[in-house]
């Protein structure tokens, strides 16, 4: 089977850069924008208190948006898998929904009643969160499904996920420096913090849209199609059940869901860890993230080689361990006379390996499981595998949103920081639980599909069938 060129890998990866530039805005700043600390200079737009048993309005709305997103994933994946569009199964989705995807992720910050706590703002937040979820699914599920068609071998899957994840993390670094961007806008144009944040996010969204369009218009999906694929004509539920019968995939999903919760707590909580626990300026987040990002990118070649040499499973287990240690270090910030810069330095050294690991390997493992299913059944369901993976990741994110915002009620201010410290402890527990779950994943069985790929070449499927007896004899 023909291997991918560097140009093909970079073209595909640009889409994930666009996804990153948009989704990381919400990951890092949505809670901060609508649930800010007292001295952040951001006016309140929605109620800042619990309305039922410690649950906040923001947590409920964000959680419902994620749940809606998760449940639409299988539906969109099924439609994508069944598509017979002449341009391919995935590319038409990318072209049609890139613009609404970008618009929805920035429009949410342009509240209709700025500077006031209003029911209208709650309605606005709810509507746009649901639209964000919908358009992310309509672009994201076909985009990640495309990976299985483009990368035929396990090595190419790891390489493509490495490039794609590196681009995603580059977007993360760019967005994490948004505080410097909105400070610059505020100084140059003389606008307040609210307006400067809105325009900073709008600028990031425009760049993100440009990146989303690159794979949508430069990848010829038909070029990668083969004739060894059965058309998926069965209904949604039976197709979903078949995917969930892959026990190894389930073991991986449990571990990755735990990571989804833990990483949300780390990434969303980072600005609180810095400004409340370490009592430093918010701008330190950009500097810290820049250093972590640079080291993470340096870890990508290491993760790539280790995954190929010793397997993805072992690499992921070690990633969970280092992530658990990260949360333990965070819990000591601001305690006694411990130097916060030393602790932050430890975090900078611990996080990159974990970030690189979980940036690359989840998509590669999902693609491996989809390829294994195709090898065993002949049915091509990468969309459904990606959707199930996305469902559990988003379910984890939904739980994290409710848990995170609720725990903040225990204390989110300097001198009253119990909620933030409990978040760090919870992240530690989840990371250790992830090690237990991923340990049950049988990687050797899943990668048995690569035995078939050893005999792949550029001949037609019919010719390979004619040679199958010879292959089996060998």
Secondary structure, DSSP 8 states (H G I E B T S, - for coil): -----HHHHHHHHHHHHHHHHHHHHHHHHHHHHHS--TTSS----S--SEEETTEEHHHHHHHHHHHHHHHHHHHHHHHHHH---TT-SSHHHHHHHHHHHHHHHHHTTS-SSTTS--HHHHHHHHHHHHHHHHHHHHHHHHHHHHHHHH--SHHHHHHHHHHHHHHHHHHHHHHHTHHHHHHHHHHHH---HHHHHHHHHHHHHHHHHHHHHHHHHH--GGGG--S--B---S-HHHHHHHHHT-HHHHHHHHHHHHHHHHHHHHHHHHHHIIIIIS---TTHHHHHHHHHHHHHHHHHHHHHHHHHHH-HHHHHHHHHHHHHHHHHHHTTTTSTT--HHHHHHHHHHHHHHHHHHHHHHHHHHHHHHHHHHHHHH-B--HHHHHHHHHHHHHHHHHHHHHHHHHHHTT--BTTB-HHHHHHHHHHHHHHHHHHHHHTT--HHHHGGGHHHHTT--SS-HHHHHHTHHHHHH-
